[in-house]
């Protein structure tokens, strides 16, 4: 059994489950730190394992293909061995990166031609080549190659894009099912539900993908320019259709309140660069609200960084000291805030799970939401 649904909240669609992989089990809901090029920026794997308590991390197919390249990864025995991470890994398909390279890519039925952002060389991704790349990377969970439609796309383009994604998906499945993993453990393929902000397209996509009966499903093309409430609406539309006995992964989302609102609507898995990116820019998330550590108000505040936090950095460093590091452009400051944010995100989903199992998730979520959104 790949996914076990353990409990569903009585007052919402929030779920607690467990994903089984050959590299270990994952308790859901779960947040996955983003390790784009084989590293979560500024974080040691021992910190991810022991302090942040990450159960699974994400790798980026596009970036890993460019550097170090799949030949190196294959020779190393896959990404797990290359980077020294012995827990599950999920890889995206590169679809979002291709979407973000709009000025230097050309979409075709066969695939996507684009230029490397590193050296400008011409590259071509097809559904088949992406499956081969993800096989060589060796992730436990692989994403199908898709087109990430902008949140502001008109209906005609969104429909055309969705249908292209479905044709590519058929090719991804054919290639995936006709090949084997390279490193002696099982890999799982998730299709991606697209359809932009149009309920009928999302419904069509979700029904089509549901009938494929794969191991899990991703919801893509959200948090890419559409209003936040529209994102929540699309999650509800899709999750009303996707099977209950399979994990649901909302790609690239988001703030702590985005995550709680999505958990309430039945999402199990999340990833986002926000914890580390915002940390590197001086912002942290806490149970008492959002703190900008660059602000002068912390200059002579010698209390712990976050008295409510569970990370060792929250206990060892004061707000005044961390502010000093940030203003001095010291790398340690960026590392401290990144560790704190990741630890907070993992604690957030762990606590959400506990309240789902206790049967009071909705009441807890409604209570905590104003606190975590507060600007300190």
C-alpha positions in Angstrom: 0.0 0.0 0.0 1.5 3.3 -1.1 -0.9 5.6 0.8 -2.9 4.9 3.9 -5.7 7.3 4.9 -5.9 7.3 8.7 -8.4 9.9 9.6 -10.5 12.7 8.1 -11.7 15.7 10.2 -15.4 15.7 10.9 -15.9 19.4 10.2 -13.7 19.8 7.2 -11.9 17.8 4.4 -8.6 17.8 6.4 -6.9 14.4 6.3 -4.2 12.6 8.2 -2.4 9.8 6.3 0.8 7.9 5.7 2.8 7.5 2.5 4.9 4.4 2.3 8.1 4.5 0.2 11.2 2.4 0.0 13.2 5.2 1.6 10.8 5.5 4.5 7.3 6.5 5.5 5.9 10.1 5.3 3.2 11.3 7.7 0.7 13.6 6.1 -0.1 16.4 5.9 3.6 17.1 5.1 5.7 20.0 3.9 8.7 19.2 1.7 11.7 21.5 1.8 12.9 22.5 -1.7 16.4 21.2 -2.6 16.5 22.6 -6.1 20.0 21.5 -7.2 20.7 18.8 -4.7 20.7 21.0 -1.6 18.3 23.0 0.5 20.0 26.4 0.3 22.2 27.0 3.3 21.1 23.9 5.3 23.1 20.8 6.2 21.3 17.5 5.8 22.0 16.7 9.5 19.9 19.8 10.3 17.2 18.7 8.0 17.1 15.3 9.6 17.7 16.1 13.3 16.4 19.6 13.9 14.0 20.5 11.1 12.8 16.9 11.0 12.1 16.8 7.3 10.6 13.5 6.1 11.0 14.2 2.4 12.7 16.8 0.2 12.2 18.0 -3.3 14.6 18.1 -6.2 14.3 20.0 -9.5 14.5 18.0 -12.7 15.4 21.0 -14.9 18.2 22.3 -12.7 19.7 18.8 -11.9 19.6 18.0 -15.6 21.8 21.1 -16.3 24.0 20.6 -13.2 25.5 18.2 -12.4 23.8 16.3 -15.2 22.2 12.9 -15.2 25.4 11.1 -16.2 27.0 12.1 -12.9 23.9 11.3 -11.0 23.6 7.8 -12.6 27.3 7.2 -11.9 26.8 8.1 -8.3 23.9 5.7 -7.9 21.2 8.3 -8.0 20.5 11.6 -6.2 20.1 10.0 -2.8 23.6 8.7 -2.8 25.0 11.7 -4.6 23.8 14.2 -1.9 23.8 11.8 1.1 20.1 11.9 1.8 18.6 8.6 2.8 14.9 9.6 3.1 12.3 10.0 0.3 12.8 12.5 -2.5 10.2 14.0 -4.9 11.2 15.5 -8.3 9.1 18.0 -10.2 9.0 17.6 -13.9 10.6 20.9 -15.0 7.3 22.1 -16.3 7.2 25.2 -14.0 10.8 26.2 -15.0 9.9 25.9 -18.6 6.8 28.1 -17.9 9.1 30.7 -16.2 11.4 30.7 -19.2 8.7 32.1 -21.5 11.1 34.5 -23.3 13.6 31.7 -24.3 11.4 28.7 -25.0 9.2 27.4 -27.8 6.3 25.1 -27.2 5.7 22.3 -29.7 3.4 19.2 -29.7 6.5 17.0 -29.4 7.9 18.9 -26.4 9.5 22.2 -25.4 12.7 23.7 -26.9 14.4 26.2 -24.6 17.7 27.8 -23.9 19.8 27.0 -20.8 19.8 29.9 -18.4 23.4 29.0 -17.6 25.2 29.0 -21.0 22.4 29.5 -23.5 22.7 26.1 -25.2 19.6 24.8 -26.9 17.8 22.0 -25.1 14.6 20.0 -25.8 12.4 18.3 -23.2 9.8 15.7 -24.3 7.5 13.7 -22.0 9.7 10.7 -22.7 13.0 12.4 -22.0 11.7 13.9 -18.8 10.7 10.4 -17.6 14.2 9.2 -18.4 15.8 12.1 -16.6 13.6 11.5 -13.5 14.5 7.8 -13.6 18.2 8.7 -13.6 17.7 11.2 -10.8 16.1 8.4 -8.9 13.3 10.2 -7.0 10.8 8.1 -5.0 8.0 10.3 -6.4 8.2 11.6 -10.0 6.0 14.2 -11.6 4.6 13.9 -15.1 5.7 16.5 -17.6 3.1 19.3 -17.9 2.6 22.8 -19.1 2.1 25.2 -16.1 -0.6 27.6 -17.4 -0.3 31.2 -16.1 -3.1 32.1 -13.6 -4.2 35.0 -15.9 -4.6 32.8 -19.0 -7.8 33.2 -21.0 -10.2 30.3 -21.3 -9.1 29.3 -24.8 -5.4 29.1 -24.0 -6.1 27.3 -20.6 -8.1 24.6 -22.4 -5.5 24.2 -25.1 -2.8 24.0 -22.5 -4.7 21.5 -20.4 -5.3 19.2 -23.4 -1.6 19.4 -24.3 -0.7 18.4 -20.8 -3.1 15.4 -21.1 -1.5 14.3 -24.4 1.9 14.6 -22.8 0.7 12.7 -19.8 -0.3 9.7 -21.9 3.2 9.6 -23.3 4.7 10.0 -19.8 2.7 7.0 -18.5 3.7 4.9 -21.5 7.4 5.6 -21.0 7.2 5.2 -17.2 5.3 1.9 -17.4 7.7 0.5 -20.0 10.8 1.3 -17.9 12.2 0.2 -14.6 13.9 2.1 -11.8 17.7 2.1 -12.0 18.7 1.8 -8.3 16.7 -1.1 -6.9 13.8 0.7 -5.3 10.3 1.6 -6.5 9.4 4.9 -8.0 5.9 6.4 -8.3 4.5 8.7 -10.9 2.0 11.5 -10.1 -0.1 13.1 -12.9 -0.7 16.9 -12.6 -4.2 18.5 -12.7 -4.2 21.7 -14.7 -7.0 23.9 -15.9 -6.1 27.3 -14.7 -8.9 29.1 -12.8 -11.8 27.6 -14.8 -13.9 25.1 -12.8 -15.1 23.1 -15.7 -11.5 22.6 -17.0 -10.3 21.6 -13.5 -13.2 19.1 -13.2 -12.5 17.7 -16.7 -8.8 17.3 -15.8 -9.4 15.8 -12.4 -11.9 13.2 -13.7 -9.6 12.2 -16.5 -6.6 11.8 -14.2 -8.7 10.0 -11.5 -9.6 7.3 -14.1 -5.9 6.6 -14.7 -5.7 5.2 -11.1 -2.1 6.3 -10.4 -0.4 6.3 -7.0 -1.0 9.9 -6.3 -2.0 13.2 -7.8 -0.6 16.7 -8.0 -2.5 20.0 -8.3 -0.5 22.4 -10.5 -0.9 25.8 -12.0 -1.9 27.6 -8.8 -0.2 30.4 -7.0 0.9 31.7 -10.4 -0.9 35.0 -10.5 -4.5 34.1 -9.7 -6.4 35.6 -6.7 -5.9 33.6 -3.5 -9.6 32.9 -3.1 -9.7 31.5 -6.6 -6.8 29.1 -5.7 -8.9 27.8 -2.8 -11.9 27.4 -5.0 -9.9 25.3 -7.5 -8.6 23.1 -4.8 -12.1 22.3 -3.6 -13.2 21.6 -7.2 -10.4 19.2 -7.8 -10.4 17.4 -4.4 -14.1 16.7 -4.7 -13.2 14.5 -7.7 -9.8 13.0 -6.9 -9.9 9.6 -5.1 -9.8 9.7 -1.3 -7.4 6.8 -1.1 -4.5 8.6 -3.0 -2.3 11.4 -1.8 -2.9 15.0 -3.1 0.0 17.3 -3.6 -0.4 21.1 -4.1 2.6 22.3 -6.0 4.5 25.4 -5.0 2.3 26.7 -2.2 2.8 28.7 -0.1 2.4 30.8 3.1 1.6 29.1 6.4 -2.0 30.3 6.1 -2.2 29.1 2.5 -1.1 25.7 3.8 -3.7 25.5 6.6 -6.4 26.6 4.2 -5.4 23.9 1.7 -5.2 21.2 4.4 -8.7 22.2 5.4 -9.7 21.4 1.8 -8.1 18.0 1.7 -4.5 18.5 0.5 -1.8 16.2 1.9 1.5 17.4 0.5 3.2 20.8 0.0 6.4 22.4 -1.2 7.5 26.0 -1.5 10.8 28.0 -1.6 9.2 30.6 0.7 10.7 29.5 4.0 14.3 29.7 2.8 13.8 32.5 0.3 12.0 34.7 2.8 14.6 33.7 5.5 17.4 34.9 3.3 15.6 38.2 3.0 15.2 38.6 6.8 11.6 37.4 7.3 10.5 34.6 9.6 7.2 33.0 10.3 6.2 32.2 14.0 3.1 31.1 15.9 2.8 34.8 17.0 3.1 36.3 13.5 5.5 37.3 10.8 8.7 39.1 11.8 11.0 41.2 9.6 14.3 40.9 11.3 15.7 43.9 9.5 13.4 46.2 11.5 15.0 48.5 14.0 12.6 47.4 16.7 14.7 44.2 17.2 18.0 46.1 17.5 18.2 45.9 21.3 15.7 43.0 21.8 17.8 40.3 23.7 15.0 37.8 24.0 15.2 34.5 22.1 14.6 34.6 18.4 11.3 32.9 18.8 10.3 31.8 22.3 7.5 29.7 20.8 9.7 27.9 18.3 11.1 24.4 18.6 14.3 24.8 16.5 17.7 25.0 18.3 18.3 28.3 16.6 15.3 29.8 18.4 16.9 29.0 21.7 20.5 29.8 21.0 20.2 33.2 19.3 18.6 36.5 20.3 16.6 38.8 18.0 19.2 41.6 18.4 22.1 39.2 17.4 20.2 37.9 14.4 19.3 41.4 13.2 23.0 42.3 13.6 24.0 39.4 11.4 21.4 40.3 8.7 22.5 43.9 8.6 26.2 42.8 8.4 25.4 40.5 5.5 26.8 37.6 7.5 25.9 34.1 6.0 25.1 32.8 9.5 22.1 35.1 9.8 20.6 33.8 6.6 21.2 30.2 7.7 19.6 30.8 11.1 16.4 32.3 9.6 16.2 29.5 7.0 16.5 26.8 9.6 13.9 28.6 11.8 11.4 28.9 8.9 11.7 25.3 7.8 11.4 24.1 11.3 8.3 26.2 11.8 6.7 24.9 8.6 7.3 21.3 9.6 6.0 22.0 13.1 2.9 23.6 11.5 1.9 20.6 9.5 2.8 18.2 12.4 0.5 20.2 14.7 -2.2 20.2 12.0 -2.0 16.4 11.8 -2.3 16.1 15.6 -5.5 18.2 15.6 -6.9 16.2 12.7 -6.4 13.0 14.6 -7.8 14.7 17.8 -10.9 15.7 15.8 -10.7 19.5 16.4 -8.7 20.7 13.4 -11.3 23.2 12.2 -11.6 24.9 15.6 -7.8 25.0 16.1 -7.2 26.3 12.6 -9.7 29.1 13.0 -8.1 30.1 16.3 -4.5 30.0 15.1 -5.0 31.7 11.7 -5.2 35.3 12.9 -2.1 34.8 15.1 0.2 33.5 12.3 -0.9 36.2 9.8 -0.2 39.0 12.3 2.7 41.3 11.4 4.8 41.7 14.5 
